[in-house]
Amino acid sequence: MKTGTRTASWLTAAALSVSLSVSMAAPAALAADTSREASGVSARTESHGIDARQAATLKELKARLRKAVKAKRKKATAVGTATTRLQALRDAGTAAIFTYQGASVALDEARAKHAAAKAALDRTQGLVANEDALWADLRQRMTTAEAGYQPLRAAYDAAVARRTELQNAVQALRTQRETALANQNEAAVAASNVQAEIAQAKDALNAARADEQRALAYVEDCRLDFARRQAQWDDTRKRNGHWEGLRNGTWRPVAGLDDAEALLERAVAELRAAESRVADVLNHLNQLDAQLTEIQTAIQHWADVAADLGRQIDGYAQPLADQDAAVASASAAMDAYYAQHIDPLHKEADQLRTDLEAAKANLPALVAAEKPLADAVTQASAALAAATPAYQSAQAAIDAAELVLTKARDALGKAESKVKKLKKQIRKAKSRR
């Protein structure tokens, strides 16, 4: 840029010197055009100066581009060399790396197997060693859980007892009601029997009254017959004058009259007997009516008693329903507590018993299996230690080569960027010409 500036200044000074010489040598006739020619010469001189500067700049840019391209090629060569060396080191270190990685994986696997076996052994030994403490802790927690369960159990028992009390009261009322209904039914049967007896008594009364009527009619017939016979006899006595035997009442008429009188007496006796039977039957009927009335009163009494007991039983329905709900609620609370606090402890006890039995059975095998696995870890560690130096050496060389390659690539990138930048500047300079 400095060379271009100096060249442009020299060209400008030469142009001005020529212009002044021409101006001084021109004849007088051309004096009027001097000013215009001076202006044109000045413009051309400035244009020539700008072109010279741009040409110098473009030349300098191209020179720098050639230098940058050479530097880029050199950097690319360095990258290729570094890449080749890195690949060679990787190829050379592959066996050492694979050996190290295999030993590392083997060590990890051996450690994992040994850790699992050691954990199982420690867990089993700890379980067997702490058996008494584990059972004591479980018993303590069970005691605590059962202590919390007892109030719920007591509440449930109280609710059941109250329900049983109500049920017993209802059962007693039902028994009394059944007794009342049985008494009512028994009285109804007795009333039916008495009604049957009354019907029979009425039939007997009708029969007795019929007998009485027949006896009364028969007495009347006998009386009329006796009166007729006596009248006949009296007429005969009057005619014959036989009156002596009638004065003292000891004399009687002849056998026909005596038979009529005896027949009348028997008829009267039968009438009295019939009347007595009617009276007896009527008295018995009255007794039956009184008995039926008493039985019907008893039936109504037992019906009232049964109805009252039924109302009392119905009155227990809601308290019983409420108490059933209380029992169900207490049972649910008890079951929930048991399921949450006690049943898990029983399951834990079963599991602990199973685990202890398995631990005692498996402990010898676990002890025997742990030692070979520990030896395998030792052997794997030794193999890894043996493979480590070669691995570290190969890896260090590879890391160094990778660093060199990275730096070479960075330098190549910068060189490529510089070339691109210079090409862009050249294109821009060419577009301005």
Secondary structure, 3 states (H helix, E strand, C coil): CHHHHHHHHHHHHHHHHHHHHHHHHCCHHHHHHHHHHHHHHHHHHHHHHHHHHHHHHHHHHHHHHHHHHHHHHHHHHHHHHHHHHHHHHHHHHHHHHHHHHHHHHHHHHHHHHHHHHHHHHHHHHHHHHCHHHHHHHHHHHHHHHHHHHHHHHHHHHHHHHHHHHHHHHHHHHHHHHHHHHHHHHHHHHHHHHHHHHHHHHHHHHHHHHHHHHHHHHHHHHHHHHHHHHHHHHHHHHHHHCCCHHHCCCCCCCCHHHHHHHHHHHHHHHHHHHHHHHHHHHHHHHHHHHHHHHHHHHHHHHHHHHHHHHHHHHHHCHHHHHHHHHHHHHHHHHHHHHHHHHHHHHHHHHHHHHHHHHHHHHHHHHHHHHHHHHHHHHHHHHHHHHHHHHHHHHHHHHHHHHHHHHHHHHHHHHHHHHHHHHHHHHHHHHHHHC
